[in-house]
Amino acid sequence: MIYSLSTLDEQKLKAIQALEQKLGKSLLAFNSYPCDAAELPSNDLSQIQQLEKDLGVVLVACK
């Protein structure tokens, strides 16, 4: 399972903001996606790591 930040409609955003204000805490909303991590040959892993470095992101290889 992997997660990414949710895209929220106005109603969901307002509900979260109301709870944030009540709790005095920031909340992050995530969506989950099924992902079984792929086993990679070292050459593939090296290429992925280089692209991560170049783009400043984290990449996940799924089966």
C-alpha positions as CSV (number, residue, x, y, z in Angstrom):
1,M,0.0,0.0,0.0
2,I,1.2,3.5,-0.8
3,Y,-0.2,6.9,0.0
4,S,-0.5,10.3,-1.6
5,L,-2.0,13.5,-0.6
6,S,-5.7,13.7,-1.3
7,T,-7.4,16.1,-3.6
8,L,-10.3,17.4,-1.5
9,D,-13.6,19.0,-2.5
10,E,-14.7,22.1,-0.7
11,Q,-16.9,20.2,1.7
12,K,-14.2,17.8,2.8
13,L,-11.6,20.6,3.1
14,K,-13.9,22.7,5.3
15,A,-14.6,19.6,7.6
16,I,-10.9,19.0,8.0
17,Q,-10.2,22.7,8.6
18,A,-12.9,22.8,11.3
19,L,-11.4,19.8,13.1
20,E,-7.9,21.4,12.8
21,Q,-9.1,24.5,14.4
22,K,-10.9,22.6,17.2
23,L,-7.9,20.4,17.9
24,G,-5.2,23.1,17.4
25,K,-3.4,20.7,15.1
26,S,-2.6,20.4,11.4
27,L,-4.1,17.4,9.6
28,L,-2.9,15.9,6.4
29,A,-5.3,13.9,4.2
30,F,-4.0,10.9,2.2
31,N,-5.5,8.4,-0.3
32,S,-4.2,4.8,-0.3
33,Y,-3.4,2.8,-3.4
34,P,-2.5,-0.9,-3.6
35,C,1.1,-1.5,-4.5
36,D,3.3,-4.6,-4.1
37,A,6.9,-3.5,-4.3
38,A,8.7,-4.8,-7.3
39,E,12.0,-6.6,-6.9
40,L,14.5,-4.8,-9.1
41,P,17.9,-5.7,-10.7
42,S,20.6,-3.5,-9.5
43,N,20.8,-1.7,-12.8
44,D,17.1,-0.8,-12.7
45,L,17.5,0.4,-9.1
46,S,20.4,2.6,-10.0
47,Q,18.4,4.2,-12.8
48,I,15.5,4.9,-10.5
49,Q,17.7,6.3,-7.8
50,Q,19.4,8.6,-10.3
51,L,16.0,9.9,-11.5
52,E,14.9,10.4,-7.9
53,K,18.0,12.5,-7.3
54,D,17.5,14.5,-10.5
55,L,13.9,15.2,-9.9
56,G,13.9,15.6,-6.1
57,V,11.1,13.0,-5.7
58,V,10.7,9.5,-4.3
59,L,9.8,6.8,-6.8
60,V,8.2,3.5,-5.9
61,A,8.4,0.6,-8.3
62,C,5.2,-1.6,-8.1
63,K,4.6,-5.0,-9.7
